[in-house]
């Protein structure tokens, strides 16, 4: 499902117009991004939670040259599905 399909699904499910659904989705993405940038965890009961995890620097191998390389430390977004979402998918 891409963004347009998600907007259409939100509009159909909520009764909002597609324009309002797009605004709501964009606002959700912006608010989520802002919270994660601050280091906050975002929890949606029944759906799941988003958090930032710091990955340590590590050694890797360049597949083209087979030489050892250092992969720098970085922050990544982690999503953990909630119990209700897991139950719906099963």
C-alpha positions as CSV (number, residue, x, y, z in Angstrom):
1,X,0.0,0.0,0.0
2,X,1.4,3.4,-0.9
3,X,0.6,6.8,0.5
4,X,-2.2,7.5,-2.0
5,X,-3.9,4.2,-1.2
6,X,-3.5,4.8,2.5
7,X,-5.2,8.2,2.2
8,X,-8.0,6.7,0.2
9,X,-8.5,4.0,2.9
10,X,-8.5,6.6,5.7
11,X,-11.0,8.7,3.8
12,X,-13.3,5.6,3.3
13,X,-13.0,4.3,6.8
14,X,-13.4,7.7,8.6
15,X,-15.8,9.5,6.3
16,X,-13.4,12.4,5.9
17,X,-12.6,13.8,2.5
18,X,-9.4,12.8,0.8
19,X,-8.0,16.3,1.3
20,X,-8.7,16.1,5.1
21,X,-7.4,12.5,5.2
22,X,-4.1,13.7,3.6
23,X,-3.8,16.5,6.0
24,X,-4.4,14.1,8.9
25,X,-1.8,11.6,7.7
26,X,0.7,14.4,7.0
27,X,0.1,15.8,10.5
28,X,0.6,12.3,12.0
29,X,3.9,11.8,10.2
30,X,5.1,15.3,11.1
31,X,4.2,14.8,14.8
32,X,5.7,11.3,14.9
33,X,9.0,12.6,13.3
34,X,9.1,15.5,15.7
35,X,8.6,13.3,18.7
36,X,11.3,10.8,17.6
37,X,13.8,13.6,16.9
38,X,13.4,14.8,20.5
39,X,14.1,11.3,21.7
40,X,10.5,10.6,22.8
41,X,8.8,7.2,22.4
42,X,5.4,7.2,20.6
43,X,3.0,4.6,21.8
44,X,-0.4,3.9,20.2
45,X,-2.2,1.4,22.5
46,X,-3.3,-1.6,20.5
47,X,-1.3,-0.7,17.5
48,X,2.3,-0.4,18.5
49,X,5.2,1.9,19.5
50,X,7.9,3.8,17.7
51,X,11.2,4.5,19.3
52,X,14.8,5.4,18.4
53,X,17.5,2.9,18.9
54,X,21.2,3.7,18.7
55,X,23.3,1.2,16.7
56,X,26.9,1.0,17.8
57,X,29.8,1.2,15.4
58,X,30.7,-2.2,14.0
59,X,32.9,-4.0,11.5
60,X,31.6,-5.1,8.2
61,X,32.8,-6.4,4.8
62,X,32.5,-4.5,1.6
63,X,30.9,-7.2,-0.7
64,X,32.5,-5.8,-3.8
65,X,36.1,-5.7,-2.6
66,X,35.8,-8.2,0.4
67,X,37.8,-5.6,2.5
68,X,36.9,-4.9,6.1
69,X,35.2,-1.6,6.7
70,X,33.9,0.2,9.7
71,X,30.2,0.9,9.7
72,X,29.6,4.1,11.7
73,X,27.2,4.3,14.7
74,X,23.7,5.6,13.8
75,X,20.2,6.1,15.2
76,X,17.4,4.0,13.6
77,X,13.6,4.0,14.1
78,X,12.2,0.8,15.7
79,X,8.6,-0.3,15.6
80,X,7.2,-2.8,17.9
81,X,3.7,-4.1,17.1
82,X,1.1,-4.1,19.9
83,X,-0.8,-7.2,21.0
84,X,-4.1,-6.2,19.3
85,X,-2.3,-5.7,15.9
86,X,-0.5,-9.0,16.3
87,X,-3.8,-10.8,17.0
88,X,-5.5,-9.2,14.0
89,X,-2.7,-10.3,11.7
90,X,-2.7,-13.9,12.8
